[in-house]
Amino acid sequence: MPPTCAIIAALLVASCIPCIGCGSPANSASAPKSSSESRPAPANPITSPAAGSANVWPLFRGDPACQGVSESELPKKPEVLWRFKPGDTFFDATAVIVDDTVYVGDGAAFHALRLADGKPRWSVAVDQGFMAAAAVKDGKLFVGDAAGVFHCYDAKDGREIWKASTAGKINSSPNLYAGSVLFGSQDGSLYRLNCADGKEIWKYSIKADGGIQSSPTLADGHVLFAGCDGSLHVVDAESGRHVGSLDLRDPTLSTAAVVKDQAYFGTEGGNLLAVDWRQPKLLWTYRNPRSDLAYRSSAAATAERVIIGGRNKTIECLSPADGKRLWTYMTGGGIDGSPVIAGDRVYVGSADGRLYGLSLESGKVLWKFDAGGGFTASPAIANGRLVIGNENGTLYCFGVK
């Protein structure tokens, strides 16, 4: 049987994972059901400062399609360049890197640090801390907090430009589209707000305990997200109109990675799915033969490989064509953080307190670092640096000394 809402909540408290109240309907062997409407012409093109640049990582998964691929390569044996420990707190949120600055929230505040040496530029305290990554563009930083408040800060000095309130916690990281910012809330709504003033452009709502905890993905003028209602939703980015949906049978916290017409994401029921998001329809399902534990990690995807970590302690690499397993590597703890591909390697942290660098081709461990405290955040890789924080409250920057 899949985990109940109460069991999931208990596990989350124990592991500091920010999913609350995400229920699991019963598993079913039958194929997911889909529904769709006639589609409008694609909306305005996706815009992001990440595209094609090795020097920035301005979104949770690096780019609007949430592929988890960095244009920057790291040294073969990355070294710790600096550490930042702001106090008695923890890092669930993934960092972003823009203009030689690291932006990251912890359990009590949001910080801007110099990429070169980790020296603080500014810091802003909040009541309940941050579980989501930020997004940065055109001198503005956008991020939601655990109190359900979505903030727009001046990226240079931390001055608050505007804020908007939702009725639930926010652990959905924002995406950027045509002068607007998109994010989900545990109140069950996906919001599109104007970047300039925070005014609501549209709101798309679902009915589910736990609401929306994955981050929105952009693909050809459409927004994709999966919620605690156990469905994948496809929405027109310009109007907020429902375009299609797919019944997944299980809720998900995993953000979809899109490569062309295919989206890849995991579920609380222990399935990794490949979906043709334009239909939408299920293409294939992968299930680890040894475990039915949840996938809360978000996949890193290219035309040749799909890589994801699981609560089953395993990093898995699959073929995008048919879901065939290409390689696996087992760590000493569950993996809720998301892998990032950089060059010929993939990097991911584990609850065992280690950060791993694996061969993209074979899955062989080429480098690892023992931090002593587990990782639920994901790596941010840009400008030859890797930045990640852990549950002990230390933010690490790796590169070449």
N, C-alpha and C positions, 0 to 999 in steps of 0.2 A: 504494500500500500504506500502511496506517496505520503510525505510528511503533512501533518495537519497544520493549521494556522498557529496553534499554540506551540507545537513542537518547533516550528521554524522560528517563532519569536524567541523561544528559550535558547535555541542554538545561536541566534544572532546576538543576544545579550552576552553569551559566553565568549563569542569570538569577535565582538566589536564590529560586526558587519551591519551596515545601516539599513537593512530591510526590516520593516515592521508591519505586521499584519497582512502579509502576502499569502493568501490562501491557495491551496492546491486542489483542484477538482480531480476526480478519479481518472487514472490512466485508462487509455483505450487503445486497442490494437488497430482500430479502424483508421483510415486516412483522415487527416484534418479536413474540415469543410471550409470552403471559400465562398466569398461573395464579392461582386464587383459591380461598378457602374460604368457607363461610357465615360471615357477619359477626356478631359479638356486638353488643349494643346499645352506642351510644357511651359511652365512659368519662366520667369527671368532666370538666367544662369546662376549657378551657385558661385558665391564669392567668398574667398577666404585668403588670409595672408599666408597660409601654410603651403599653398600649392607650389610644388617644384622648388622649394627652398630647403637647404640643409641647415639653415641658421635659426629657424624658429620651430616651435612646437606649441601653437597657439590655442589648441583645443584638446579635449580629453584624449581622443584617439589620433590626434595629429592633423586630420583633414576632415572636411565635411562628410565624406563617405565613410568615415570611422574605420579605415582600413588598418590602422595600427602599424604603419610602415614609415620609417624615418629615412630621409635622404642623406642623413649624416652617418658616417661610419665612426666606430670607436676604435681605440687602440686594442691590440690583441690581448694585452694584460692591463685593463683599466686600474688606475690607482685612485685612492681617496684623495681628492684635492682639498675638500673642506667638509666640515660638519656644522650643522646649525641645530641647536637644541633650545627652544624658546622657554621651556619650563616643564611643569608637570602636566603634560598633555600627550596627544597621540596624533599620528597622521594617517587618516583614512583616504584623504583626498589626493588625487594625482596632481603634480605640478604642471605648469605650462611655462614656456620659455619664449620671450619676445624682447627684442632690443637689448640683448645681453642682460636681461633681468629675469629672475625666477619668481614666479607668482604662485603661492600655495597657501591653502588654509589648513588650520589644525583644529583641535577640539575647543579652542578658545578665541582664536584671532585669525586674521588674514595678513600675510606677510609679502613684501616685495624685497628681494635680496639681489645683490650683485652676483651675476653668474661667475665672474672672475674669482671672487674670494669669499662669497657668502655673507658679506657685510650687509646689514639691513639698510634698505632705502626708506621704507615706511612700514607701519603695522597698524591695523585697525582691530580693536576688540569687539566681539559680539556676545550675545547672551548664551547661545547654544552651539557655537562652532560650525565648522564646515565639513560636509561629507562629500561634496562634489568638486570636480575641477572647475576652473574658471575658463572663460574665453576672452581673448584680447584682440582688439582691432581699432585702428584709427585713434589711438590714445585713450581708449576706454576699456575698462575691465568689467566683465559681467560674471556674477556668481550668485548662487542661492545658498541659504544657510539652513540649519536644522530647525530654526524657529519658523520656517516657511516664508522668509523674507528674501526677495530677489533684489540684489544690489547692482548698481552701476557706479564704479569708482573711476576717478581720474587715475590712469595708470602711472603717472609720474609722481604724484604726491599722496594718493590714497583719499583725496577729498571725495565725499559722496556727492554724486551728481543727481541721482534720483534713486528711489526704491519703490518696489511694488510688493504687496502682501498676497499670499495665497493661504488656503485653509489647511495646508498640510506641510510636513517636512519636505525639504528639497534635497534629494541626493541624485537627481538627474543633472548631468553636466550640460551646459548650453551649447547650441550650435548657432551659426550665423547665416542669415539669408537676406540678401537685397535690402540692406539698411535696417534689418530687424534681428532680434534674438529669439531663439526657440528653446523651451525647456519644459520638462514635466514636473509635476508635484504629486505628493501622496494624497492630495485632495481629489485625484482622479482626472485632472485636466492637463492638457498640453497647451502652453501659452505661446503666442507670438506677440512680442512687444516691440514698439518702435525704439531703436537704439538711441535716438536723440533725446526723448523725453519720457520713455517708459510707458507711454499710452498703449492700451491693449488694441491690437489690430484684429485678432480673433482668438477664440478659445475653443478647443475640441475636447469633449469630456467623455469618459467611460465610467461604467459602474463596476467597482471592484474594491474590496478591502485591500489597502496598501497602494491603490492608485497606480501611478506611473513612476517607476524607479529606474528604468533604463533611460539612456540618453537618446535624443532624436538623431536620426541619420538622414542626410540629404542625398537625393539621387534624382537628377534630371527634373528638377522643379517639383519634386515630391518629398514628403517627410515620412519616414518609416519609424515606427516604434512598437514595442511589445509591452504589454502591461500585466498587472496582476489579475486581469480578467481572462488570461489564457488565450489572447488573440494577438496576432500581428495586424497593425493598422497601417494603411497607406492613405495619406491625406495630401491634397493639393496644397503646396506651400504658399501660394499666393492668396487663396481664398479660405483655406481651412476646411474645404469641402471633402467629405468622405469619398474616396476613390475605390477602395477595396479592402477586404479583411480576410484573414485566414484563421480558423479555429485551431489552436495549437494543443489543446487539451490540458496544458499545464501553464501556470504563470511563469514569467521570466523576469530576471533582473539584468540580463545580458543585453548589451547594446549591439545592434546589427551592424556587421561589416559588409559593405556592398562593393562588389566588383562587377561592373557592367549590369547585367540583368539579374544577378544572383546575390542573395543576402544570406549571411551565415550568423547563427546565434544559438546559444544554449538555453535550456529550460530547467526549472526546478525539478522536473521529472527525470532528469538525467539523460536527456536527448540533445544531441547537436543536430540542428536542422539546416538544410540548404533549401531556399525558397526562391522561386521565380517571382520577384516582387511585382512585376508588371501584370501578372495574371489575376491575383496571386495564387500560386499553387505550390505544393510540396514537391521537391525534386528528389531528395533522399534524406534518410535519417540515420545517424550514427549513434550507437549506444555501446559504451565500454563493456566488454564481455565479462568483466570481473566486478562491476560496480554499477549501482543505479543512483549514486549520489549526484547532487545538483551541479550544473555548470553555472556559476555566477560570474566567471571570467568572461570578458568579451574577446572574440576571436581577432587575430591578425590574419589578413587575407591578401593573397596575390593571385594572379592567374594560374599559378602552379601549386600553391599550397594554402591550406587553412590550418592555423595553429591555435590551440586553446588549452587553458588549464582547467582542472576540475577539483571539486572537493574530494575527489578520489586520490588526491596527491599526485596526479599524473599530468604531464605535458604531452599533448598528442598532436601529431601532424597528419592531416588527411588530404586526399586528392579532391580538388574541387569538382571534378567531373562526376565521381560516383561515391564519394565518402569513404573510399578504401583507405585503411590506415597505412601510412608510409613509415612512421616510426613513433615510438613513445619513450618517455623518460620519467621514472618515478622519483619524486622528491620525498623528504621526510615529513611533509605536512600538506594540508589542503591548500589549494591555489584559488584565491578569489580575485587577485589582481590579474591584469590583462597583459599578455605578451606583446612585445614590440619587436618588429623585424628591422635590423639595421645592417646593411651590407650582407655578408654571408652568415650572419648570426641572428639568433633570437634571444631576447633578454626577458626574464620574468622573475618575480619574487615569490617566495613561498612562506607559509605559516611556520615552517621549520627555522625561520630566521636567516635564510640564505637567499642571495641573489645569484641567479644562474645565467651564464652565457653559453648557449648551445649552438652546435653546428646546424645551420638551416638545412643542409643536405642530409645529415645522418642522425641528428639528435644527440650526438656525442657532446659531453661536457668539455668545453674548452677553457672555461674560467668560472670561478665562483667566489663569492665573498660572504663570510659569516658575520652578520650584524648582531646576532644574539637576540634580536626581537623580530617577531613575525611581520611579514609584509601583506597588507591588503590593498595598498595603493599600487599603481602601475608606473613603469618607468616613463619619463619624458626624456627624449633624446634629440639634441640639437647642438650644432656648433662644436661637435666633437666631445660633448659632455653627456653624461647620463645623470639625472636627478631623480631621487626617490626617497620618501620618508617611510618610517615604520611605526609599529605600535608602541615602541619605547619612547617615541617623541623625538627621534633624531632624523634630520634631513641630511642625506648624503649627496655629494657631487663627485662623480668619477670622471677621470680623463687621463691626460698625460701631464706629469709634473714638469 
